[in-house]
Amino acid sequence: MLALPFPTIDPVLVQIGPLSIRWYALAYIAGLVLGWLLGRRLVAMPRLWGGTSPMKPQDLDDALFWATLGVILGGRIGYVLFYNLPHFAAHPADIIAVWKGGMSFHGGLTGTIVALVLFARARGIRILSLLDVAGVVAPLGLLFGRIANFINSELWGRPADVPWAVVFPNGGGVPRHPSQLYEAGLEGILLFVIMLAAVRMGALKRPGLAAGLFGMGYGCGRIVGEFFREPDVQLGYLAFGTTMGMWLSVPVVLAGASLAAFALTRKRAS
């Protein structure tokens, strides 16, 4: 059976004594920093908002800190609750052991939304407009995160006989779908192109539209990706061959569609 060998990439980029810099951490940093830079550029262009930007580029400097907390805390709490609650209930000290792995995007998404809503209320910024900025830049973080998953040889796909199947070091010696790269393409590259096209077509002039489009795009891309991704071993397949990732993505799609529909009923900024 044809299969591609896993590329020789050390998950640790630099090791200095007990301190190690991992690709996974750099992926989080790259996603947040590039998202922050793009967000500043968006809010510095009043024409994208119908003549007046709802916030200043400096506002995003502080929003970055809030979003980082939301991603980390929400991602970890989401993993604990949705993916391995029995283990953490029996070993509560492991909850803070984030270096052992275990983050949930859906939890991180929820945490980021809560953090940005609180930040917007504190600053007097229109909440939906801030969420729109986050929706446009979020695919960058997803792209880097999925590539880091591939480098870490984690969250690999189901057994496959396609010519591009990969034999992961800890995947049981079986050729598998490189589902991390599928998701990087769907949730990262494709969704980012869609979001930029939406901005170009005036989506930011309707508060909530870009955020809604992101919810629909991510949710659909994640559901498609789950058909190729091996489910978490402690959960396995759920009812009708579904996975936890699919079920968690359904409300994201529905919420995104509802938000986009609401935004389209509002008056468009001229």
C-alpha positions, 0 to 999 in steps of 0.5 A, spaced: 500 500 500 502 506 497 503 511 503 507 517 505 512 517 510 511 522 516 516 528 515 522 528 520 520 535 524 522 535 531 516 538 535 521 542 539 524 548 535 529 550 540 531 547 547 535 551 552 536 547 558 529 546 561 526 551 556 523 548 550 520 552 544 515 548 541 512 549 534 505 548 537 506 555 542 509 558 536 503 557 532 498 560 537 503 566 537 503 567 530 495 566 529 494 571 535 499 576 532 498 576 525 490 576 527 492 583 531 496 586 525 490 584 520 485 587 525 488 593 526 489 594 518 481 593 518 479 598 523 484 603 520 480 603 513 473 607 515 471 606 508 470 598 510 465 600 515 461 605 511 465 611 513 466 611 520 470 605 524 467 603 530 473 602 534 481 605 534 487 601 532 489 602 539 483 598 542 485 592 538 492 592 542 488 591 549 483 586 545 489 582 544 490 580 551 483 579 552 482 574 546 489 570 548 486 569 555 479 567 552 483 562 547 487 559 553 482 558 558 476 557 554 480 552 550 482 548 556 476 548 560 472 546 553 477 540 553 476 538 560 468 538 559 467 536 552 473 531 551 475 528 558 471 529 564 471 523 567 479 523 567 479 530 570 474 529 575 479 523 578 485 527 577 483 535 578 491 537 578 491 535 571 487 540 569 492 546 569 497 541 566 496 544 559 503 542 557 501 535 556 496 537 551 489 538 550 485 544 547 478 544 544 477 549 539 470 550 541 471 552 548 477 557 545 471 560 541 467 560 547 472 563 551 474 568 546 467 571 545 466 572 552 472 575 553 471 580 547 464 581 549 466 583 556 472 588 553 467 591 548 462 593 554 468 596 558 470 600 552 464 602 549 465 599 543 460 596 538 460 588 540 458 585 533 463 589 530 469 587 534 466 580 533 466 581 526 474 583 526 475 577 530 471 573 525 475 575 519 482 574 522 480 567 526 482 563 520 489 565 520 490 562 527 486 556 525 491 555 519 497 555 523 494 551 529 492 545 524 499 545 521 502 545 528 497 539 529 500 535 523 508 537 526 506 534 533 503 528 529 496 529 533 489 529 531 491 524 525 486 522 520 482 515 519 486 509 516 486 510 508 488 507 502 489 514 498 496 515 495 497 521 500 496 517 506 501 518 511 504 513 516 504 517 523 509 515 528 504 514 533 498 512 529 499 505 529 503 504 523 497 504 519 497 509 513 492 515 515 488 521 512 493 527 514 486 530 516 490 536 520 492 538 513 485 538 510 482 542 516 488 547 515 485 548 508 478 548 509 478 552 516 484 556 514 486 557 507 479 557 504 475 560 510 480 566 510 479 567 502 471 567 503 472 572 509 476 577 505 471 576 499 466 578 504 469 584 507 471 586 500 463 586 498 461 590 504 460 585 510 463 590 515 458 595 514 452 590 517 454 589 524 454 581 525 455 579 518 462 577 518 462 574 525 456 570 522 459 568 516 465 565 520 461 561 524 457 558 518 464 557 515 468 554 520 462 549 523 461 546 516 469 546 514 469 542 521 464 537 520 467 535 513 473 534 516 471 530 522 469 525 516 476 524 515 479 525 522 480 519 527 475 521 533 479 521 540 480 515 543 477 516 550 470 518 546 470 514 540 464 514 535 458 517 538 450 516 535 450 514 528 457 514 527 458 521 528 463 525 533 464 530 538 467 535 533 461 534 529 456 535 535 459 541 537 460 544 530 452 544 529 450 549 534 456 554 531 453 553 524 446 555 527 448 561 531 452 563 525 446 563 520 442 566 525 447 572 526 448 573 519 440 573 518 439 578 523 445 582 520 442 582 513 435 585 516 439 591 519 440 597 515 447 597 511 451 603 513 452 607 507 
